[in-house]
Amino acid sequence: MSTGAAGNLAAVLDRAAPEVRAILAAALDGRELSLDDALALSETRGRDLQAMTIVADEMRRREAGDVVTFVVNRNVNFTNVCIKHCGFCAFSRDHREEEGYFLPIEEVVRRAQEAWDVGATEVCIQAGLPPKLDGRFYIDLTRALKAKLPDIHLHAFSPEEVLYGSIRSGLPIKDYLSELKAAGLGTLPGTSAEVLDQEIRDRIARGRITVDQWVEVITTAHALGIRTTSTIMYGHVETPAHWVRHMALLRAIQKDTGGFTEFVPLSLIHSEAPMYAKNLVEGVRPGATGVEIVRMHALARLILGPVLRNIQASWVKEGPKLAQLLLDAGANDLGGTLINESISTSAGASYGQLVPPAELRRLIRDAGRIPAQRDTLYNVLHVYEAGDEPDSALDHVQDAEARFGSYRRLIASGEFRFTAR
């Protein structure tokens, strides 16, 4: 850090409260944040938040540099039919509802092929839990995808889905994950985490995978060499203390396994979430505030950054403009192009269809950073220097919904209507 930058940082710290200043100075010196330190930072406002954000940005620079990454990928949510009734989920449908759909394996493969043809390196697959699902369905789907597209990375199946497949097949989790890996699974999304506090989970999604089960799936995957992402969903009934304990658990897992590739804060999209729209859970907030979103990302960098270098800003949840600003609050990744995303869209998110590579590069450059395309495991595929503007097929898509479909069209169409299996 230059003398001028060090002076500016010292000036910002001088304006913070003494307790906050001491914690941030220790973080800059390389000391790990204790639980008490993190709790003290978890409710910062005003100049204290400004100081924490600037320190998080400095730690991002030290830990991840000035390159901001993204992946070219496509989401395929193959069914919205689910036996669970989570209070935050506006995506799922009961198996008797008209809007329930189920994409057959050949259609999932077709959509993955369509993504590969426009330059995607990853297909991300997650879905509901339909009743009476063949326990080997996830394995068969994986095998079919890799048979057709051997070079695409399959980032698929939440811990909840892995648990469901394990139960339905009668295989222990370790054996089930081993079969998925042998079939060609690359990585697991670390979703279905919400907040890793059982009391909170029982309030917003009773019957959901438990904290202990989530940890078992994740750590078993890591032990088998299957890396995963990690997430948190916030802005509902949790408190900042829950954020801290959640991230402390992730930090402990990462120290033990090294298996997480990234941390992705996901703010609640509240408008269509049943627990908010139907007032099913007392005290639900209408999603995270802007201050909470900035604080979450800065805190994540300070708690997790030393052991988990990649903090992602989700343009799907926050919109591209706020996601861009989060690059100055500790984030070093903008996620993927997605092509079409259904789960957040169904909950009322304004974004989710497609942000093409050229727009992601523009957002990154406008933030004063260097764009780079990565793969799922954060291997950098190409760093884009000034003036480096490749011709991407995705950049020429004028109407993403017409080209790739959308959740709205899928639930309105009878083509893939779910029927009891």
C-alpha positions in Angstrom: 0.0 0.0 0.0 1.3 3.4 -1.0 2.1 6.1 1.6 -0.8 8.2 0.4 -3.2 5.2 0.5 -2.0 4.3 4.0 -2.6 7.9 5.1 -6.1 7.9 3.7 -6.9 4.7 5.5 -5.5 6.0 8.8 -7.7 9.1 8.4 -10.8 7.0 7.9 -10.0 4.9 10.9 -9.5 8.0 13.0 -13.1 9.0 12.4 -14.4 5.6 13.7 -15.4 4.8 17.2 -12.4 3.6 19.3 -13.7 0.0 19.6 -14.3 -0.3 15.9 -11.0 1.4 15.1 -9.1 -1.1 17.3 -10.8 -4.1 15.7 -10.2 -2.9 12.1 -6.6 -2.0 12.8 -6.0 -5.5 14.2 -7.7 -7.0 11.0 -5.3 -4.9 8.9 -2.4 -6.3 10.9 -3.5 -9.9 10.1 -5.4 -10.8 13.3 -8.3 -13.1 12.9 -11.6 -11.6 13.9 -13.0 -13.2 17.1 -16.7 -13.8 17.5 -16.9 -10.8 19.8 -15.0 -8.6 17.3 -17.3 -9.7 14.5 -20.4 -9.0 16.6 -19.2 -5.5 17.4 -18.8 -4.9 13.6 -22.1 -6.5 12.7 -24.2 -3.4 13.5 -22.0 -0.6 12.4 -23.5 2.5 10.9 -22.3 5.9 9.6 -18.6 6.5 9.9 -18.0 3.1 11.5 -19.6 1.4 8.6 -17.7 3.6 6.2 -14.4 2.6 7.9 -15.3 -1.1 7.9 -16.2 -0.9 4.2 -12.9 0.7 3.3 -10.9 -1.8 5.4 -12.8 -4.6 3.7 -11.9 -3.1 0.3 -8.2 -3.0 1.4 -8.4 -6.6 2.6 -10.0 -7.6 -0.7 -7.1 -5.9 -2.6 -4.6 -7.9 -0.5 -6.4 -11.2 -0.7 -7.8 -11.2 -4.2 -6.2 -8.3 -6.0 -7.9 -6.0 -8.5 -9.2 -8.6 -10.9 -13.0 -9.2 -10.7 -14.2 -12.5 -12.1 -17.4 -13.9 -13.6 -18.4 -17.2 -15.1 -20.4 -17.8 -18.3 -23.1 -20.2 -17.2 -26.7 -21.2 -17.4 -29.2 -22.1 -14.7 -31.6 -25.0 -15.4 -34.3 -25.4 -12.7 -35.8 -28.7 -14.0 -38.9 -28.8 -11.8 -40.8 -26.4 -9.5 -42.8 -29.2 -7.8 -41.7 -29.7 -4.2 -42.8 -31.6 -1.2 -41.5 -28.9 1.1 -43.3 -25.6 1.9 -40.5 -23.2 2.8 -41.8 -19.8 3.8 -39.3 -17.9 1.7 -39.9 -19.9 -1.6 -42.2 -18.5 -4.2 -40.8 -20.9 -6.8 -42.2 -24.2 -5.6 -45.7 -25.6 -6.5 -47.6 -28.5 -5.0 -47.8 -31.5 -7.4 -51.5 -30.9 -7.9 -51.1 -27.3 -9.1 -51.6 -26.3 -12.7 -48.3 -24.4 -12.7 -46.2 -27.4 -11.7 -43.7 -28.5 -14.4 -41.0 -31.2 -14.8 -38.4 -31.1 -17.5 -37.4 -34.5 -18.8 -33.7 -35.4 -18.9 -33.5 -34.9 -22.7 -34.9 -31.3 -22.3 -32.3 -30.5 -19.5 -29.6 -31.8 -21.8 -30.9 -29.7 -24.7 -30.8 -26.6 -22.6 -27.3 -27.4 -21.4 -26.3 -27.9 -25.1 -27.9 -24.5 -26.0 -25.7 -22.9 -23.3 -22.6 -24.6 -24.4 -23.2 -23.5 -28.0 -23.1 -19.8 -26.8 -19.9 -20.2 -24.8 -21.1 -21.3 -21.3 -18.5 -23.4 -19.4 -20.9 -24.3 -16.6 -24.5 -25.5 -16.2 -26.0 -25.0 -12.7 -28.9 -27.3 -11.9 -31.1 -27.0 -8.9 -34.9 -27.7 -8.4 -37.7 -28.6 -6.2 -38.2 -32.0 -4.5 -41.0 -33.8 -6.4 -42.9 -36.6 -4.7 -41.9 -40.2 -5.5 -38.8 -39.1 -7.4 -36.6 -42.0 -8.4 -33.7 -41.8 -6.0 -31.2 -42.3 -8.8 -32.7 -39.5 -10.9 -29.9 -37.0 -10.0 -27.2 -39.6 -10.9 -29.0 -40.5 -14.2 -29.3 -36.8 -15.1 -25.6 -36.2 -14.4 -24.6 -39.2 -16.5 -26.8 -38.1 -19.4 -25.4 -34.5 -19.3 -21.8 -35.6 -19.2 -22.3 -38.2 -22.0 -23.6 -35.4 -24.3 -21.3 -32.6 -23.0 -18.2 -34.1 -21.5 -16.4 -30.8 -21.2 -19.1 -28.7 -19.5 -18.8 -28.3 -15.7 -21.8 -29.6 -13.9 -22.5 -27.5 -10.8 -25.6 -29.1 -9.4 -27.8 -30.3 -6.6 -28.1 -28.5 -3.3 -27.4 -30.3 -0.1 -31.2 -30.6 0.3 -31.4 -32.5 -3.1 -28.4 -34.7 -2.2 -30.1 -35.6 1.1 -33.4 -36.3 -0.8 -31.6 -38.5 -3.3 -29.8 -40.4 -0.6 -33.1 -41.0 1.3 -35.0 -42.0 -1.9 -32.3 -44.3 -3.1 -31.5 -45.9 0.3 -27.8 -45.0 -0.2 -25.8 -43.3 2.6 -24.8 -39.7 1.8 -21.2 -40.7 1.2 -22.1 -43.4 -1.2 -24.6 -41.2 -3.0 -22.1 -38.4 -3.5 -19.5 -40.9 -4.7 -21.9 -42.1 -7.4 -22.6 -38.5 -8.4 -18.9 -37.8 -8.7 -18.3 -41.0 -10.7 -21.2 -39.9 -13.0 -19.5 -36.6 -13.7 -20.7 -34.1 -11.1 -18.2 -31.3 -10.7 -19.2 -29.2 -7.7 -22.2 -28.7 -5.4 -24.0 -25.4 -4.8 -23.8 -24.6 -1.1 -27.4 -23.5 -1.1 -30.3 -24.6 1.2 -28.2 -23.0 3.9 -30.4 -20.0 4.6 -29.1 -19.2 8.1 -27.3 -22.0 9.8 -29.3 -21.7 13.0 -31.9 -24.4 13.8 -34.3 -22.0 15.6 -34.3 -19.7 12.6 -34.7 -22.5 10.2 -37.7 -23.9 12.1 -39.4 -20.5 11.9 -39.0 -19.9 8.2 -38.8 -23.5 6.8 -39.9 -26.2 9.2 -39.0 -29.6 7.8 -36.1 -28.2 5.8 -32.7 -29.9 5.9 -31.3 -29.4 9.4 -28.0 -27.6 10.2 -26.4 -30.8 11.1 -27.5 -32.5 7.9 -26.3 -29.6 5.8 -22.9 -29.7 7.4 -22.8 -33.5 6.9 -23.5 -33.2 3.2 -21.0 -30.3 2.7 -18.1 -31.9 4.7 -18.7 -35.3 3.1 -18.6 -33.7 -0.4 -15.3 -31.9 0.6 -13.8 -35.1 1.9 -14.6 -36.8 -1.5 -12.9 -34.0 -3.4 -16.2 -32.3 -4.5 -15.9 -28.6 -3.8 -18.9 -26.5 -3.0 -19.9 -22.9 -2.8 -21.3 -21.4 0.5 -24.2 -19.0 1.0 -26.4 -17.2 3.4 -29.9 -15.9 2.9 -30.6 -12.8 5.0 -33.1 -10.0 5.4 -36.0 -11.9 7.1 -36.2 -12.8 10.8 -32.5 -13.2 11.6 -30.3 -10.7 13.4 -26.7 -9.7 12.7 -25.6 -12.0 15.4 -26.9 -14.9 13.3 -24.8 -13.7 10.4 -21.7 -13.8 12.5 -22.4 -17.3 13.9 -23.2 -18.5 10.4 -20.0 -17.2 8.9 -18.0 -18.5 11.9 -19.3 -22.0 11.2 -18.3 -21.6 7.5 -14.9 -20.4 8.5 -14.4 -23.4 10.8 -15.4 -25.8 8.0 -13.1 -24.0 5.5 -10.2 -24.3 7.9 -10.8 -28.0 8.2 -11.6 -28.9 4.6 -10.6 -26.1 2.3 -13.5 -27.2 0.2 -15.5 -23.9 -0.3 -14.8 -22.0 -3.5 -16.7 -18.8 -2.6 -19.2 -17.2 -0.3 -22.4 -15.7 -1.7 -24.6 -13.5 0.4 -28.2 -13.7 -0.9 -30.7 -11.1 0.4 -34.3 -12.2 0.7 -36.5 -11.3 -2.3 -39.6 -10.7 -0.2 -42.5 -9.5 -2.4 -43.8 -12.9 -3.4 -42.3 -15.0 -0.6 -45.2 -16.7 1.2 -44.0 -15.9 4.7 -44.1 -12.2 3.9 -46.8 -11.9 1.3 -49.2 -14.1 3.3 -48.0 -12.9 6.7 -47.2 -16.5 7.7 -44.2 -15.7 9.9 -44.3 -13.0 12.5 -41.7 -10.3 12.3 -40.5 -11.0 8.7 -38.7 -7.9 7.3 -39.2 -6.9 3.6 -35.7 -8.0 2.7 -32.4 -6.5 3.6 -31.8 -2.7 3.5 -29.1 -1.2 1.4 -27.0 -0.6 4.6 -27.4 -4.3 5.6 -26.3 -5.4 2.2 -23.1 -3.3 2.3 -22.5 -4.4 5.9 -22.9 -8.1 5.0 -20.4 -8.1 2.2 -17.8 -6.0 4.2 -18.2 -8.3 7.2 -17.9 -11.4 5.0 -14.6 -10.2 3.7 -13.3 -9.5 7.2 -14.5 -12.8 8.7 -14.0 -15.2 5.8 -11.5 -13.5 3.4 -8.3 -14.8 5.0 -9.5 -18.4 4.5 -12.0 -18.0 1.6 -10.8 -15.4 -0.8 -13.8 -15.2 -3.1 -16.8 -13.1 -2.0 -19.5 -12.8 -4.6 -21.9 -10.0 -5.2 -25.2 -11.3 -6.6 -26.6 -9.2 -9.4 -29.6 -11.4 -9.4 -30.5 -10.4 -5.9 -29.2 -6.8 -5.7 -29.3 -5.7 -9.4 -26.2 -5.0 -11.4 -25.8 -1.4 -10.1 -25.7 -2.3 -6.4 -23.6 -5.4 -7.2 -21.1 -3.1 -8.9 -20.9 -0.9 -5.8 -20.3 -4.0 -3.6 -17.0 -4.4 -5.4 -15.8 -1.6 -3.2 -17.2 -3.3 -0.1 -15.1 -6.5 -0.2 -16.5 -8.4 -3.2 -14.3 -9.7 -5.9 -16.7 -11.7 -8.1 -20.0 -10.9 -9.9 -21.2 -14.5 -10.3 -22.4 -15.7 -13.7 -24.3 -14.7 -16.8 -27.1 -17.2 -15.7 -29.0 -16.9 -19.0 -32.3 -17.6 -17.2 -32.8 -17.9 -13.5 -36.2 -19.0 -12.0 -36.0 -19.1 -8.3 -35.3 -15.4 -7.5 -37.4 -14.3 -10.5 -40.5 -16.2 -9.1 -40.1 -14.4 -5.8 -40.3 -11.0 -7.5 -36.7 -10.2 -8.4 -36.4 -7.7 -11.2 -33.3 -9.4 -12.5 -32.3 -13.0 -13.4 -32.7 -13.5 -17.2 -29.3 -12.6 -18.5 -26.4 -10.1 -18.0 -24.1 -10.8 -21.0 -20.3 -10.9 -20.7 -19.8 -7.5 -22.3 -22.1 -5.9 -19.7 -20.3 -7.6 -16.8 -17.0 -6.4 -18.2 -18.4 -2.9 -18.4 -19.6 -2.9 -14.9 -16.2 -4.1 -13.6 -14.2 -1.6 -15.6 -16.5 1.2 -14.5 -15.7 0.2 -10.9 -12.0 0.7 -11.7 -11.2 -3.0 -11.7 -10.0 -5.6 -14.2 -12.5 -8.1 -15.6 -11.7 -11.7 -16.1 -13.7 -14.8 -17.1 -13.2 -17.7 -14.8 -14.4 -21.3 -14.5 -16.4 -22.8 -11.7 -13.3 -23.5 -9.6 -12.0 -19.9 -10.0 -9.3 -20.8 -12.5 -8.9 -17.6 -14.6 -9.6 -18.3 -18.3 -9.0 -14.9 -19.7 -8.1 -11.5 -18.2 -9.5 -8.6 -20.3 -7.1 -5.8 -20.7 -8.3 -2.3 -21.8 -9.7 -2.5 -25.3 -10.0 -6.4 -25.2 -13.6 -6.9 -26.3 -14.1 -10.4 -27.8 -17.2 -11.2 -29.8 -19.4 -13.3 -27.7 -22.6 -15.0 -29.0 -24.4 -14.0 -25.7 -23.6 -10.3 -26.4 -25.8 -10.5 -29.5 -28.9 -12.0 -27.9 -31.5 -9.3 -28.3 -34.4 -11.1 -26.5 -33.1 -13.6 -23.9 -36.6 -14.8 -23.0 -37.5 -15.5 -26.7 -34.2 -17.3 -27.2 -33.8 -19.3 -24.0 -37.3 -19.3 -22.4 -38.3 -18.0 -19.0 -40.0 -19.2 -15.8 -43.1 -17.2 -16.6 -43.5 -18.9 -20.0 -42.6 -22.3 -18.5 -45.3 -22.3 -15.8 -47.9 -21.0 -18.3 -47.1 -23.7 -20.9 -48.6 -27.2 -20.7 -45.7 -28.7 -22.6 -43.8 -30.0 -19.5 -46.7 -30.2 -17.1 -45.9 -32.3 -14.0 -47.8 -35.6 -13.8 -47.5 -37.9 -10.8 -44.8 -40.4 -11.3 
